[in-house]
Amino acid sequence: MKITLTLFMLLYFTLSGLSQCVNDTIPPLISCNNSNLVLNAAGIASASPYLIAGISSDNCPGLITRLINGQALDTFDCSHLGSNTAVATSIDLAGNSSSCVATITVIDTMVPVISCVNSNLVLNAAGIASASPYLIAGISSDNCGIATLLINGQTLDTFDCSHLGNNTAVLTATDLSGNTSSCVATITVIDTMVPVVSCQNITVPLSNLGFASIPANTLADTIYDNCGINSFLINGLPNASFTCADIGTNTAVLSVTDLSGNTSTCASTITVIDATAPIASCENGTVNLSNTGLVTITPSQIDSSSSDNCGILSYLINGQSMDTFSCNDLGLNLITLTVIDASGNADSCFSYVNIIDSNPPVASCNSTTAYLSNTGLSVLYPTQIDNGSSDNCGIASMQINGQDSMFFSCANIGVQTITLTVVDLSGNTSTCASTVTILDTIDPIASCSTTTAYLSNTGFSVIYPTQIDNGSSDNCGIGSMQVNGLDSMFFNCADIGVQTITLIVVDLSGN
């Protein structure tokens, strides 16, 4: 029942319309809708009228022609991105037309096609380098063109010494529609700048052990590197060591290497000095003068293990290589020992040296004769029996038999052995024996008296010397007396009268 009614109504309206389509001047009815149009990978898209046409109708049945911008199809490309005004036109069979306007928004949803390449980036003298996206961009394309390329989200990315080595970088391409795509590359930041270094000449003092060590960077005067220094080497070593064998000038090469292994060198003169003075050590001593009264003292005689870090070159005693002392220096003498090393450093110490003379004098005696005086005495002095006794430093005194002088009397007449003792200024003694002959050469004093001799009953008389001695005397005593050469003298009658008789007085020494 519903089907029959429908068919009936359709037939009614058709027949009714046919009657109206003769001389049709009524334009079609049309409405437009705004629409989007997506570009393809080639950046092109075709739009038909139906993209924007809404409801289209006409009073007369039949095919209505639809146009967009006067064309059956309109082509859009990247130049149309965004909003575009489009006119939709409907034309009925009678040629009546009507239009409406719509906005076609051309959009691009295709992401850019990009590729990345790994690359090196060399830092400049300031240790900085800027990387643009093109450093790592390979092939890049987009249907509508790439608006921006960014590296790590920036138009330029800055790298410095902290980035030395491999760094991950992200390349981002954005097209005109804001579509993005990214890829990852490795940027190797490298430093090819060698360090800038200049050397200074230095002086290195040895320690009191004769040793010195310096780090290599001691030689650097000025130094610069864009990324900093990694190591210093002096003649290939981190430190340089010096001993006494290096005193003087030494050439050293400083090698400076930065964090990237770039190296530069410069040369320096290192003057090694020994500023440490020796340690002088003295000891007191005693030395004996020779038999010539002299003694030479050398430094070794008063040195007590003096030392120096680099060895002692020379010794001086009182400013000389050796010093000579004589009898005038007997006793304590203050002596200066000076110790000098090869660098001219010196130290001194003081010593007391006792100069002694232990050489005894040379006693020399001669024999002599001592004559008793008329008093029967004689004095003998050491000089009388000294035969040129000598001593290296001089004789202080001489004695005979322990006395400064010796008296002899008549009791000593004859040969006497006497000891001469010679004492020098240091109390050394020496003796010799001397033969002293004590003589009495003084004649007696004969004194006579006159006497009378009486003949005996036999006609004889004896006269003895004592009978005519009138107190004859002698310094040492009378040994004998004679009369006329006889111990006694006989007289007889023939001699009566005055007789002259000679008294001969002989002392004990035969005078």
QUINORZI-V267659 format. One record per residue. N is the residue number from 1. PHI is phi in radians with two decimals (NA if undefined). PSI is psi in degrees with one decimal (999 if undefined). NEAR is the number of other ideal C-beta (glycine too) atoms within 10 Angstrom. Layout:
BEGIN
N_PHI_PSI_NEAR, N_PHI_PSI_NEAR
END
This chain:
BEGIN
1_NA_-40.9_5, 2_-1.18_-38.4_6, 3_-1.13_-43.9_7, 4_-1.11_-40.6_8, 5_-1.13_-40.3_9, 6_-1.12_-49.7_10, 7_-1.04_-35.4_10, 8_-1.17_-43.1_10, 9_-1.20_-40.0_10, 10_-1.06_-42.9_10, 11_-1.16_-35.6_10, 12_-1.16_-48.2_10, 13_-1.18_-33.5_11, 14_-1.15_-48.4_11, 15_-1.12_-35.4_9, 16_-1.17_-40.6_9, 17_-1.18_-37.9_15, 18_-1.04_-32.2_11, 19_-1.27_-21.6_8, 20_-1.60_-22.0_11, 21_-1.39_-6.1_16, 22_-1.28_126.5_8, 23_0.98_57.1_6, 24_-1.38_120.9_17, 25_-2.07_9.7_8, 26_-1.61_120.2_14, 27_-1.24_157.0_17, 28_-1.11_158.6_22, 29_-1.61_133.7_16, 30_-2.50_144.3_22, 31_-2.30_151.0_15, 32_-2.03_149.3_22, 33_-2.14_134.8_14, 34_-1.14_148.4_13, 35_-2.66_160.8_15, 36_-1.75_149.0_12, 37_-2.33_119.1_19, 38_-1.64_125.5_12, 39_-1.25_149.7_21, 40_-1.54_-172.6_13, 41_-1.12_-19.7_10, 42_-1.58_-1.0_11, 43_1.40_27.1_20, 44_-2.31_148.2_13, 45_-2.64_140.7_21, 46_-1.81_136.8_14, 47_-2.03_127.1_21, 48_-1.62_165.5_15, 49_-1.04_-27.9_24, 50_-1.21_-13.6_13, 51_-1.10_-35.7_21, 52_-2.03_-12.4_25, 53_-1.28_134.6_22, 54_-1.68_-121.6_13, 55_-1.45_125.9_9, 56_-2.14_131.8_20, 57_-2.59_162.1_11, 58_-2.53_152.8_23, 59_-1.18_-23.4_16, 60_-1.91_135.2_17, 61_-1.18_161.0_13, 62_2.28_170.2_11, 63_-1.24_126.7_9, 64_-1.72_132.2_19, 65_-1.54_133.2_14, 66_-2.05_138.4_18, 67_-2.31_150.2_19, 68_-2.12_118.1_23, 69_0.96_37.3_18, 70_1.37_7.3_9, 71_-2.24_154.2_13, 72_-1.16_-34.7_11, 73_-2.40_138.3_12, 74_-2.04_138.1_22, 75_-1.78_134.5_11, 76_-2.08_146.1_19, 77_-2.36_-165.9_15, 78_-1.10_-22.2_19, 79_-1.21_-15.6_10, 80_-1.75_8.7_19, 81_-0.93_134.7_19, 82_1.81_-156.5_12, 83_-1.45_133.1_11, 84_-2.30_134.2_17, 85_-1.43_129.4_9, 86_-2.22_140.7_22, 87_-1.89_122.9_16, 88_-1.74_129.1_25, 89_-2.13_135.0_20, 90_-2.04_132.3_23, 91_-2.16_126.3_19, 92_-1.55_-174.7_24, 93_-1.22_-20.5_15, 94_-1.54_1.2_18, 95_1.48_5.3_10, 96_-1.30_141.5_17, 97_-2.39_156.5_15, 98_-2.56_154.4_17, 99_-2.34_159.6_16, 100_-2.50_159.9_18, 101_-1.94_137.6_11, 102_-2.37_163.9_20, 103_-1.83_124.5_15, 104_-1.82_118.2_24, 105_-1.66_111.3_14, 106_-1.49_124.3_22, 107_-2.18_154.0_15, 108_-2.13_116.7_22, 109_-1.90_6.1_12, 110_-1.44_122.8_19, 111_-1.31_152.0_16, 112_-1.09_153.3_24, 113_-1.82_115.8_14, 114_-2.31_160.2_22, 115_-2.44_152.6_13, 116_-1.97_151.1_21, 117_-2.21_141.5_13, 118_-1.22_148.7_14, 119_-2.64_161.2_15, 120_-1.77_147.6_12, 121_-2.30_119.8_18, 122_-1.67_125.7_12, 123_-1.24_150.4_21, 124_-1.56_-172.2_12, 125_-1.14_-19.5_10, 126_-1.59_0.4_11, 127_1.39_25.5_18, 128_-2.29_148.5_14, 129_-2.61_142.1_20, 130_-1.85_136.5_14, 131_-2.01_124.4_21, 132_-1.57_164.9_14, 133_-1.02_-28.7_24, 134_-1.21_-15.4_11, 135_-1.07_-35.5_21, 136_-1.99_-0.2_26, 137_-1.34_131.8_20, 138_-1.69_-122.3_12, 139_-1.45_128.0_9, 140_-2.28_133.8_18, 141_-2.64_159.3_12, 142_-2.74_147.8_23, 143_-1.05_-29.5_22, 144_-2.06_7.4_20, 145_1.66_147.4_13, 146_-1.56_128.7_20, 147_-1.43_-46.4_15, 148_-2.46_148.3_14, 149_-2.08_130.7_18, 150_-2.16_145.9_18, 151_-2.01_118.9_23, 152_0.92_38.2_18, 153_1.39_8.8_9, 154_-2.30_156.9_13, 155_-1.25_-30.0_11, 156_-2.42_135.1_12, 157_-1.97_136.6_22, 158_-1.76_134.3_11, 159_-2.10_146.8_20, 160_-2.38_-165.8_14, 161_-1.11_-23.5_18, 162_-1.24_-11.8_10, 163_-1.79_9.0_19, 164_-0.91_134.4_18, 165_1.81_-157.9_12, 166_-1.46_134.3_11, 167_-2.30_136.4_17, 168_-1.45_127.6_9, 169_-2.18_139.7_22, 170_-1.89_123.4_16, 171_-1.69_125.2_24, 172_-2.11_125.2_18, 173_-1.89_133.2_23, 174_-2.18_126.9_18, 175_-1.51_-175.3_24, 176_-1.15_-18.1_17, 177_-1.73_5.5_22, 178_1.48_6.3_9, 179_-1.28_136.6_19, 180_-2.21_155.5_16, 181_-2.61_156.0_17, 182_-2.36_158.2_15, 183_-2.54_164.4_17, 184_-2.04_137.1_11, 185_-2.33_163.8_19, 186_-1.83_122.1_15, 187_-1.79_118.9_23, 188_-1.66_111.0_14, 189_-1.50_124.9_21, 190_-2.21_154.3_15, 191_-2.15_114.7_21, 192_-1.89_5.1_11, 193_-1.42_122.8_20, 194_-1.34_151.5_16, 195_-1.07_149.0_22, 196_-1.78_116.2_14, 197_-2.42_143.0_22, 198_-2.25_147.2_14, 199_-1.79_155.4_19, 200_-2.09_146.3_13, 201_-1.37_138.4_13, 202_-2.31_161.5_15, 203_-2.02_129.6_11, 204_-2.06_117.5_16, 205_-1.51_139.0_12, 206_-1.31_151.7_21, 207_-1.35_177.2_13, 208_-1.24_-2.9_13, 209_-1.73_1.1_11, 210_1.37_31.2_17, 211_-2.47_148.2_12, 212_-2.62_147.0_19, 213_-2.44_135.8_11, 214_-2.27_143.8_16, 215_-1.26_155.1_12, 216_-1.06_-36.4_21, 217_-1.20_-7.2_16, 218_-1.05_-28.8_18, 219_-1.35_-17.4_26, 220_-1.26_128.0_19, 221_-1.62_-62.1_13, 222_-2.17_144.2_10, 223_-2.61_137.4_18, 224_-2.58_140.5_13, 225_-2.59_143.1_23, 226_-1.11_-27.7_22, 227_-2.12_5.8_22, 228_1.71_155.0_13, 229_-1.61_136.5_16, 230_-1.65_-39.7_15, 231_-2.70_153.4_14, 232_-2.10_137.7_21, 233_-2.30_139.7_18, 234_-2.04_114.2_21, 235_0.92_37.7_14, 236_1.51_2.5_9, 237_-2.22_153.4_11, 238_-1.13_-28.8_11, 239_-2.36_154.4_13, 240_-2.02_132.4_23, 241_-1.95_144.0_11, 242_-2.32_145.6_20, 243_-2.22_-175.6_14, 244_-1.05_-26.9_19, 245_-1.18_-15.4_9, 246_-1.75_6.6_16, 247_-1.01_131.6_18, 248_2.07_-158.0_10, 249_-1.61_139.2_11, 250_-2.33_132.6_15, 251_-1.55_130.6_9, 252_-2.26_145.2_19, 253_-1.93_123.4_15, 254_-1.66_124.9_25, 255_-1.93_126.0_18, 256_-2.04_124.7_26, 257_-2.11_131.5_18, 258_-1.55_-175.0_22, 259_-1.16_-17.4_16, 260_-1.75_6.4_21, 261_1.50_5.8_9, 262_-1.29_135.5_18, 263_-2.24_141.0_15, 264_-2.38_158.5_17, 265_-2.31_159.7_14, 266_-2.64_160.4_19, 267_-1.90_148.0_11, 268_-2.43_152.3_19, 269_-1.81_121.3_14, 270_-1.83_118.1_22, 271_-1.72_112.5_14, 272_-1.59_125.1_21, 273_-2.16_155.7_15, 274_-1.99_102.8_23, 275_-1.76_7.3_12, 276_-1.58_121.3_19, 277_-1.28_150.4_18, 278_-1.08_165.1_24, 279_-1.87_107.6_15, 280_-1.46_133.9_24, 281_-2.31_125.0_16, 282_-2.00_158.1_20, 283_-2.34_146.8_14, 284_-1.31_157.0_13, 285_-2.74_173.2_15, 286_-2.25_131.4_11, 287_-2.24_149.1_17, 288_-1.85_133.4_13, 289_-1.14_148.6_21, 290_-1.35_178.7_12, 291_-1.27_-4.0_13, 292_-1.64_-2.3_11, 293_1.46_16.3_17, 294_-2.24_155.6_14, 295_-2.62_139.8_20, 296_-1.88_127.1_12, 297_-1.85_128.4_21, 298_-1.78_158.8_12, 299_-0.99_-33.6_23, 300_-1.12_-20.8_10, 301_-1.32_-20.5_17, 302_-2.07_-3.3_24, 303_-1.29_135.1_19, 304_-2.18_70.5_13, 305_1.11_45.8_7, 306_-1.05_150.0_19, 307_-2.47_162.2_14, 308_-2.66_149.4_24, 309_-1.11_-28.0_21, 310_-2.08_10.4_19, 311_1.71_146.3_12, 312_-1.59_132.0_19, 313_-1.54_-43.8_15, 314_-2.67_159.9_12, 315_-2.17_144.6_19, 316_-2.25_143.4_17, 317_-2.09_116.4_22, 318_0.94_38.3_14, 319_1.41_5.5_9, 320_-2.24_163.1_11, 321_-1.17_-25.9_10, 322_-2.76_160.1_14, 323_-2.32_142.4_19, 324_-1.89_135.9_10, 325_-2.10_152.2_18, 326_-2.26_-171.0_14, 327_-1.06_-24.0_19, 328_-1.21_-15.0_9, 329_-1.81_12.4_16, 330_-0.97_136.0_17, 331_1.89_-164.1_11, 332_-1.34_133.7_12, 333_-2.24_129.9_16, 334_-1.45_121.3_9, 335_-2.10_137.8_21, 336_-1.79_123.9_16, 337_-1.79_123.3_24, 338_-1.95_128.0_19, 339_-1.94_127.7_25, 340_-2.17_131.0_19, 341_-1.65_-178.2_22, 342_-1.17_-18.9_14, 343_-1.65_4.6_21, 344_1.50_2.3_9, 345_-1.26_141.5_19, 346_-2.39_153.0_16, 347_-2.52_151.7_19, 348_-2.26_154.3_15, 349_-2.47_167.7_18, 350_-2.11_144.0_12, 351_-2.40_146.8_21, 352_-1.75_121.0_15, 353_-1.97_124.8_24, 354_-1.60_112.7_13, 355_-1.55_119.8_21, 356_-2.13_161.1_15, 357_-2.18_105.9_22, 358_-1.86_11.3_11, 359_-1.48_120.1_19, 360_-1.23_155.6_18, 361_-1.11_166.0_25, 362_-1.78_104.0_16, 363_-1.46_132.8_24, 364_-2.36_124.5_16, 365_-1.99_154.3_22, 366_-2.23_162.4_14, 367_-1.51_148.8_14, 368_-2.56_173.2_15, 369_-2.14_132.1_13, 370_-1.96_130.1_21, 371_-1.81_128.7_12, 372_-1.23_144.7_21, 373_-1.43_-179.7_11, 374_-1.23_-4.9_13, 375_-1.66_-2.7_11, 376_1.46_19.3_18, 377_-2.22_157.3_15, 378_-2.59_138.9_21, 379_-1.86_131.1_11, 380_-2.03_129.3_22, 381_-1.87_155.3_14, 382_-0.98_-35.5_23, 383_-1.09_-21.8_11, 384_-1.30_-21.6_18, 385_-1.99_-2.4_25, 386_-1.26_132.0_20, 387_-2.00_41.9_13, 388_1.54_37.8_9, 389_-0.98_148.4_22, 390_-2.48_164.3_14, 391_-2.65_149.6_23, 392_-1.10_-30.1_21, 393_-2.04_7.9_20, 394_1.79_149.4_13, 395_-1.60_131.9_18, 396_-1.52_-42.4_15, 397_-2.78_161.2_12, 398_-2.36_144.6_18, 399_-2.38_154.9_18, 400_-2.04_126.5_22, 401_0.87_38.9_14, 402_1.36_9.0_8, 403_-2.22_157.0_12, 404_-1.22_-26.6_10, 405_-2.68_166.9_13, 406_-2.43_131.6_21, 407_-1.67_140.8_11, 408_-2.13_147.1_21, 409_-2.22_-174.0_15, 410_-1.05_-23.8_19, 411_-1.24_-14.7_9, 412_-1.77_6.7_18, 413_-1.03_133.0_19, 414_2.21_-162.8_11, 415_-1.61_126.2_11, 416_-2.10_136.2_16, 417_-1.65_122.6_10, 418_-2.14_140.1_21, 419_-1.74_126.6_15, 420_-1.70_121.9_24, 421_-1.89_123.1_19, 422_-1.88_127.6_25, 423_-2.07_127.7_18, 424_-1.59_-175.3_24, 425_-1.19_-18.7_16, 426_-1.72_6.1_23, 427_1.50_3.1_10, 428_-1.26_141.4_18, 429_-2.16_156.2_15, 430_-2.62_150.5_19, 431_-2.28_158.7_14, 432_-2.59_158.7_19, 433_-1.81_139.4_12, 434_-2.21_146.4_22, 435_-1.75_118.8_14, 436_-1.99_123.3_24, 437_-1.68_118.3_13, 438_-1.61_121.4_20, 439_-2.14_146.3_16, 440_-2.01_107.1_25, 441_-1.92_11.8_12, 442_-1.51_122.0_18, 443_-1.18_150.0_14, 444_-1.18_163.9_22, 445_-1.82_107.9_14, 446_-1.49_131.4_20, 447_-2.30_124.5_13, 448_-1.96_155.4_16, 449_-2.21_158.7_11, 450_-1.56_139.5_8, 451_-2.45_170.4_11, 452_-2.10_131.8_7, 453_-1.96_134.7_18, 454_-1.89_131.4_6, 455_-1.23_147.7_13, 456_-1.45_-179.9_10, 457_-1.21_-9.0_5, 458_-1.68_-1.8_8, 459_1.52_20.0_11, 460_-2.24_155.5_13, 461_-2.57_142.5_17, 462_-1.96_128.8_11, 463_-1.93_126.9_19, 464_-1.82_159.5_14, 465_-1.04_-35.4_23, 466_-1.12_-20.3_11, 467_-1.32_-23.5_16, 468_-1.95_-1.7_21, 469_-1.27_129.7_19, 470_-1.97_43.7_11, 471_1.52_36.6_9, 472_-0.97_150.7_20, 473_-2.46_166.0_14, 474_-2.70_148.2_22, 475_-1.06_-28.3_22, 476_-2.09_8.5_21, 477_1.74_147.2_13, 478_-1.51_131.4_18, 479_-1.50_-40.2_14, 480_-2.81_160.7_12, 481_-2.35_145.9_18, 482_-2.35_155.4_16, 483_-1.99_123.3_20, 484_0.87_35.3_14, 485_1.49_6.4_8, 486_-2.16_155.1_12, 487_-1.16_-27.5_10, 488_-2.68_163.2_13, 489_-2.35_132.0_21, 490_-1.67_140.3_11, 491_-2.15_152.1_18, 492_-2.35_-167.8_12, 493_-1.09_-26.4_10, 494_-1.22_-16.2_7, 495_-1.73_5.3_15, 496_-1.03_131.5_12, 497_2.24_-166.0_6, 498_-1.55_127.9_7, 499_-2.10_138.3_11, 500_-1.63_122.5_5, 501_-2.14_139.6_16, 502_-1.74_124.9_12, 503_-1.63_120.5_19, 504_-1.83_119.3_15, 505_-1.86_123.5_21, 506_-2.05_125.4_16, 507_-1.49_-174.1_23, 508_-1.20_-19.6_16, 509_-1.68_5.1_21, 510_1.52_8.6_9, 511_-1.32_999_17
END
